[in-house]
Amino acid sequence: MKIAIDEQSALINRAIGQGEKLSELLEECHYSYDNLQYTDGLSFETGDHPFAPIELMDEVVRFDDHIPAVSFFSGAGGLDTGFRYAGFDNLISIEHNELFCTTLRANNPEQVIVGPPQYEGDISKREDIANILREHGIAQEFNGVFHGGPPCQSFSIAANQRFNKDGKNFKRTGFDDEEKGMLIFDYIWFIHQFRPLAFLIENVAGIIECDTEGRIQQALDELRAEGYHITEPRVVDATYYGVPQHRKRWIVMGTRGHQAIEFPTPQKEETPCGYVFMRPLEHVGNHVTRKHNAESVKRYSQLKLGARDHLGRVDRLDPFKPSKTVIAGGVKGGGRSHLHPFSPRTISVRECARLQTFPDDYVFMGTPARQFTQVGNAVPPMLAYRLALKMKEAILPDFLAGR
């Protein structure tokens, strides 16, 4: 139930005029930030809204084909989740960030997580990681798949423009980034070493613009020379694959089987985000909303759909369109969420996770700021699911023959 506009204005003005905390005034009146509304009055009841349902990860068909998979640069598990739902058994996930590993273990207690505190999880230490894979039964001519998205900050426009224009990080460093720029080639080294039946590489769209010397194309050509059928790298917008968010990703897939992998056919229409915000939030984790001050709420409440609050640098989502890209922030936190379309507040980690298409039973560990980072860094599981189904379609005969 929304607060009446007049009552809401009175509470905001009282907080501003008397220096009181809006969060405490709302609590005194038995309200929360969810009860606030915009001055345009746009609001819908959960069961009575104009938004057509979209397919959610909680509702897709889950397959049980038991095709083994190894996940590189696993993050919080976006690719892992999509592949798991498509029928792949994620045997091993490799991730160097300890908090991300904590999230992976919380959601996949049966899975081997190669990362802190037990392992370092540094892909650039090739032989160390290769030996760990061998110890866990991953052999050459691996009758399964590798999938992974090497860290993309050095190729990302958005990541680098968060810094001061005079700073060394403002321009994309690309392959010159000593820490992250060459990890894609470390990953390709593992493909050469273990020759999985198929592989997927994911990154930001800007990676090709940074590859002025054609190093990625050369690396892919070397895999082709070893017998891999490789798709032409393609930039896809996740909203055309069932994700209620604009998110462009660079994708390349390959198989050493007899059949090449075809990309899934994109939808003709974008996926709007409104239905996401009609889902109930009772009994789900990671739904903690920020306690904005009265001045911020007053500004937010006057925004039109899709408009930006320039002081806070946040945008009110338009429920009839896809969400803008969920922003990760740095590894130490700092991810910024967008404004809820119906309540003048920033959206919670759970709402961001829904925009990313994580299922509701998937939990994120750490502080809210670090949870935002994990969600924002992830590949949308629904996009991963659609890609994984097409990969399975291509390799299933060869996988069964190799059993």
matplotlib code that plots the C-alpha trace (Angstrom):
import matplotlib.pyplot as plt

x = [0.0, 1.5, 1.5, -0.8, 1.2, 0.1, 1.2, 4.5, 5.2, 4.5, 6.9, 9.6, 9.2, 9.2, 12.4, 14.1, 12.7, 13.4, 16.6, 15.0, 15.8, 13.2, 13.9, 12.8, 9.7, 8.6, 9.1, 7.1, 4.2, 4.7, 5.9, 9.0, 10.7, 8.7, 5.5, 6.8, 5.6, 6.5, 4.5, 3.2, 1.4, 2.4, 1.9, 0.4, -0.7, 1.3, -1.6, -3.1, -0.6, -0.2, 3.1, 3.1, 5.0, 8.5, 10.2, 12.3, 15.1, 12.9, 10.5, 12.6, 12.9, 15.9, 17.7, 19.6, 22.1, 25.1, 27.6, 30.7, 31.8, 34.7, 34.1, 36.9, 36.7, 33.5, 32.6, 29.4, 28.2, 26.2, 27.6, 27.6, 23.9, 22.8, 24.9, 23.6, 20.0, 20.7, 21.9, 25.7, 27.4, 29.7, 32.5, 35.0, 34.8, 38.0, 37.8, 40.5, 38.3, 37.7, 34.2, 33.0, 34.2, 32.2, 29.1, 29.9, 30.3, 27.1, 25.1, 27.0, 28.2, 28.9, 31.1, 34.9, 35.8, 39.4, 40.0, 40.7, 41.2, 42.3, 43.7, 44.9, 42.7, 45.0, 44.5, 47.8, 49.6, 48.9, 50.7, 49.5, 45.9, 46.4, 47.8, 44.8, 42.5, 44.3, 44.1, 40.3, 40.1, 40.2, 42.2, 43.3, 40.5, 38.1, 34.7, 33.0, 33.0, 35.0, 33.2, 34.4, 34.5, 37.9, 37.8, 36.6, 37.5, 40.5, 38.3, 35.2, 34.2, 31.9, 34.5, 37.2, 35.0, 34.3, 37.7, 38.9, 39.6, 43.2, 43.8, 45.7, 42.7, 40.3, 41.2, 40.8, 44.1, 43.1, 45.9, 48.3, 46.6, 49.3, 46.9, 43.9, 44.7, 46.2, 43.9, 41.9, 45.0, 45.7, 42.2, 42.8, 46.0, 43.9, 41.7, 44.8, 46.1, 42.9, 41.0, 37.5, 34.7, 33.4, 34.2, 32.6, 34.4, 32.5, 33.6, 32.5, 31.8, 34.8, 37.3, 37.5, 38.1, 41.1, 42.4, 44.1, 46.8, 44.3, 45.7, 42.3, 41.7, 45.1, 44.5, 41.1, 42.8, 45.3, 42.4, 40.8, 44.1, 43.7, 40.3, 37.9, 34.8, 34.5, 31.7, 32.5, 32.7, 29.4, 28.2, 24.7, 22.4, 21.0, 17.5, 16.9, 17.5, 15.0, 16.9, 15.0, 18.1, 20.2, 23.6, 25.9, 28.4, 31.0, 30.6, 32.6, 32.0, 33.8, 33.6, 36.0, 33.0, 31.4, 28.8, 29.4, 27.5, 24.8, 23.9, 20.3, 17.9, 17.3, 13.8, 12.3, 11.3, 13.2, 12.4, 10.8, 11.6, 8.2, 7.2, 10.4, 9.1, 5.7, 7.1, 6.6, 9.7, 8.6, 10.9, 13.8, 17.3, 19.4, 16.5, 17.9, 17.0, 19.1, 17.8, 17.9, 17.7, 14.6, 16.3, 17.2, 13.7, 12.2, 14.3, 13.7, 10.0, 9.7, 11.5, 9.7, 10.1, 13.6, 14.9, 18.2, 18.8, 22.1, 23.1, 22.9, 23.7, 20.9, 18.1, 14.5, 13.8, 11.0, 9.0, 7.9, 11.5, 14.5, 16.5, 19.7, 22.8, 23.2, 26.5, 29.0, 31.4, 34.9, 36.1, 35.9, 32.3, 30.7, 28.1, 25.2, 21.7, 19.1, 15.9, 12.8, 10.2, 7.3, 9.0, 11.5, 14.4, 17.3, 16.6, 18.0, 20.5, 17.7, 15.9, 19.2, 19.7, 16.2, 17.1, 20.2, 17.8, 19.4, 16.8, 15.4, 17.0, 20.5, 22.2, 25.0, 27.4, 29.2, 28.1, 25.4, 28.1, 30.0, 26.8, 26.0, 29.5, 29.0, 25.6, 26.8, 29.8, 27.9, 26.8, 22.9, 22.1, 19.2, 21.6, 24.0, 21.2, 20.2, 23.8, 24.3, 21.3, 22.6, 26.0, 24.4, 22.5, 25.7, 27.8, 25.4, 26.0, 29.8, 29.5, 27.4, 29.9, 32.8, 31.3]
y = [0.0, 3.3, 6.4, 9.2, 11.9, 14.6, 12.5, 11.6, 15.2, 16.1, 13.5, 14.6, 18.3, 17.5, 15.5, 18.3, 21.1, 19.5, 17.6, 14.2, 11.0, 10.0, 6.3, 6.8, 8.8, 6.1, 3.5, 5.4, 5.5, 1.8, 2.5, 1.5, 2.9, 0.5, 2.5, 5.7, 6.7, 9.1, 12.3, 11.0, 8.3, 5.4, 2.3, -1.2, -3.9, -7.2, -9.1, -6.4, -4.9, -4.4, -6.3, -9.6, -12.3, -13.0, -16.4, -16.5, -18.8, -20.1, -21.3, -22.6, -26.3, -27.7, -30.4, -33.4, -34.4, -34.5, -33.0, -32.2, -28.5, -26.5, -22.8, -20.3, -16.8, -17.9, -14.8, -15.1, -17.9, -16.4, -18.7, -21.6, -21.1, -20.9, -24.0, -26.0, -25.3, -26.4, -29.8, -29.3, -30.6, -27.8, -30.0, -27.3, -23.5, -21.4, -18.0, -15.9, -13.6, -15.1, -13.5, -14.6, -18.1, -17.9, -17.1, -20.0, -22.4, -21.2, -22.0, -25.1, -27.0, -30.2, -28.4, -28.1, -24.4, -23.7, -20.4, -18.9, -19.9, -23.4, -22.4, -19.2, -19.4, -17.4, -18.5, -16.8, -19.4, -21.9, -25.0, -24.7, -24.6, -27.3, -29.6, -29.0, -29.8, -33.0, -33.9, -33.6, -35.8, -33.3, -35.0, -34.1, -34.6, -33.6, -34.9, -31.8, -28.1, -25.1, -21.7, -18.4, -14.7, -13.2, -10.0, -7.2, -4.0, -3.2, -3.4, -1.7, 1.9, 2.2, 0.7, 3.2, 6.3, 5.9, 7.3, 10.9, 12.0, 13.0, 9.6, 6.8, 4.5, 6.8, 5.3, 1.6, -0.1, -3.3, -5.8, -3.4, -4.0, -6.1, -7.7, -8.5, -7.7, -11.1, -13.4, -14.2, -15.8, -17.7, -19.1, -20.1, -21.9, -24.2, -24.9, -26.0, -28.1, -30.0, -29.8, -29.8, -30.9, -27.3, -23.9, -20.5, -17.2, -14.1, -10.5, -6.9, -5.6, -3.2, -6.0, -6.0, -2.3, -2.8, -5.7, -3.4, -6.0, -8.9, -11.0, -12.5, -13.5, -15.1, -17.1, -18.3, -19.2, -21.4, -23.2, -23.7, -25.2, -27.8, -28.8, -26.6, -25.3, -21.7, -19.3, -15.8, -13.6, -11.8, -8.9, -9.7, -7.6, -9.8, -8.2, -10.0, -13.3, -13.0, -10.7, -7.6, -5.5, -3.9, -5.7, -6.1, -9.0, -10.4, -14.1, -16.8, -20.5, -23.5, -27.3, -30.0, -32.2, -32.8, -30.0, -26.3, -24.4, -22.0, -18.9, -18.9, -16.8, -13.4, -12.3, -9.5, -7.5, -6.2, -7.7, -5.0, -4.9, -4.1, -7.7, -8.1, -5.5, -7.1, -10.2, -10.5, -9.9, -11.9, -14.7, -13.9, -13.0, -10.0, -7.6, -4.7, -1.2, 1.9, 4.4, 7.5, 10.9, 13.1, 15.5, 12.6, 11.1, 14.5, 14.8, 11.2, 11.4, 14.1, 12.2, 11.0, 7.5, 6.9, 10.3, 10.8, 12.3, 14.1, 14.8, 11.1, 9.9, 7.3, 6.7, 5.9, 2.7, 2.7, -0.5, -0.7, -0.9, -3.1, -1.9, 0.0, -2.2, -3.2, -1.6, -3.6, -1.1, -2.1, -5.3, -3.3, -2.4, 0.7, -0.7, 1.7, 0.4, 2.2, 3.7, 1.5, 2.4, 2.6, 3.7, 6.6, 4.5, 2.6, -1.1, -3.8, -6.5, -9.0, -6.7, -6.3, -10.1, -10.5, -8.0, -10.2, -13.3, -15.1, -17.4, -16.2, -19.0, -17.9, -16.0, -13.5, -13.2, -10.2, -6.6, -5.1, -3.1, -6.3, -8.1, -5.4, -5.9, -9.7, -9.3, -6.6, -8.5, -11.6, -12.9, -13.0, -16.7, -16.6, -15.5, -18.3, -20.8, -19.9, -20.2, -23.5, -25.1, -24.4, -25.7, -28.9, -29.3, -29.3, -31.5, -34.0, -36.8, -36.4, -36.3, -39.5, -41.2, -40.3, -41.7]
z = [0.0, -1.1, 1.2, 0.1, -1.7, 0.8, 3.8, 2.1, 1.4, 5.0, 6.3, 3.9, 4.7, 8.5, 8.1, 6.2, 8.3, 11.7, 10.8, 11.5, 9.8, 7.2, 7.9, 11.6, 10.7, 8.2, 10.8, 13.4, 10.9, 10.2, 6.6, 4.7, 1.6, -0.4, 0.6, -1.0, -4.4, -7.2, -7.6, -11.0, -9.0, -11.2, -9.2, -9.7, -7.3, -7.5, -8.9, -11.1, -13.6, -17.4, -17.7, -19.5, -17.6, -18.8, -18.5, -15.3, -14.3, -11.5, -14.2, -17.1, -18.0, -16.0, -17.9, -16.5, -19.2, -16.9, -19.4, -17.3, -17.3, -15.9, -15.1, -15.4, -13.9, -12.2, -10.3, -8.4, -10.8, -13.6, -16.3, -13.9, -13.1, -16.8, -17.7, -14.8, -15.7, -19.3, -18.1, -17.5, -14.3, -13.1, -11.7, -10.9, -10.7, -10.7, -9.1, -7.3, -5.3, -1.8, -1.3, -4.7, -3.7, -0.5, -2.6, -5.0, -2.1, -0.4, -3.5, -4.7, -1.6, -3.7, -6.2, -6.2, -5.9, -6.9, -5.0, -1.6, 1.1, -0.1, -3.5, -5.0, -8.0, -10.2, -13.9, -14.9, -12.9, -15.7, -14.6, -11.0, -12.0, -14.7, -12.0, -9.8, -12.7, -13.4, -9.7, -10.0, -13.0, -15.9, -18.6, -22.1, -24.7, -22.0, -22.8, -21.5, -21.8, -20.6, -20.1, -18.7, -18.9, -18.3, -16.2, -18.5, -16.7, -18.9, -22.0, -20.6, -21.4, -18.3, -15.9, -16.9, -17.1, -13.4, -12.8, -13.0, -16.6, -15.6, -14.0, -15.6, -15.5, -17.5, -20.8, -21.5, -20.9, -22.8, -23.2, -21.6, -18.2, -16.5, -14.1, -16.3, -19.9, -20.9, -19.0, -22.1, -23.5, -20.3, -20.7, -24.3, -23.2, -21.0, -24.0, -25.9, -23.0, -22.2, -25.6, -24.2, -26.4, -26.5, -25.0, -24.5, -24.0, -22.8, -22.5, -22.9, -26.4, -26.2, -26.3, -30.1, -30.2, -28.0, -30.1, -32.7, -33.5, -34.1, -31.2, -30.4, -34.0, -34.2, -31.0, -32.4, -35.7, -33.8, -32.2, -35.6, -36.8, -34.1, -35.4, -33.6, -35.3, -34.0, -34.3, -35.5, -32.4, -31.9, -29.7, -28.3, -26.2, -23.5, -23.6, -26.9, -25.1, -22.3, -19.9, -18.7, -19.1, -21.8, -21.5, -24.4, -24.3, -26.7, -27.2, -29.1, -28.9, -30.4, -30.6, -31.7, -32.5, -35.9, -35.6, -35.3, -32.6, -33.8, -31.8, -30.4, -32.4, -30.8, -29.9, -32.1, -29.1, -26.1, -22.7, -20.5, -16.8, -15.2, -14.4, -12.3, -9.9, -9.6, -8.0, -4.2, -2.0, 1.1, 2.1, -0.3, 0.7, -0.2, -0.2, 1.8, 0.7, 1.3, 3.8, 1.7, 3.3, 2.8, 0.4, -1.9, -1.8, -2.5, -5.7, -6.7, -6.3, -9.0, -11.7, -14.8, -16.2, -17.5, -16.1, -14.3, -10.9, -11.8, -8.3, -7.2, -10.8, -10.7, -13.2, -12.6, -14.5, -17.1, -16.5, -20.1, -21.3, -20.4, -17.4, -18.0, -17.4, -13.8, -12.7, -10.8, -9.3, -8.3, -6.5, -3.2, -3.7, -5.1, -7.4, -8.0, -8.4, -10.4, -9.0, -8.6, -11.2, -8.7, -5.4, -5.2, -3.8, -5.3, -6.0, -3.7, -4.4, -4.9, -7.4, -9.3, -9.2, -10.7, -13.5, -14.1, -14.1, -11.1, -9.4, -6.1, -4.1, -5.2, -2.3, -2.4, 0.5, 2.0, 2.6, 0.4, -1.5, -2.3, -3.2, -5.8, -7.2, -7.5, -9.2, -11.6, -12.7, -13.5, -16.9, -16.8, -16.2, -18.7, -21.5, -20.4, -20.4, -24.0, -25.2, -23.3, -24.8, -28.3, -27.3, -26.0, -29.2, -31.2, -28.9, -27.5, -30.1, -29.7, -25.9, -25.8, -28.2, -25.9, -22.7]

ax = plt.figure().add_subplot(projection="3d")
ax.plot(x, y, z, "-o")
ax.set_aspect("equal")
plt.show()
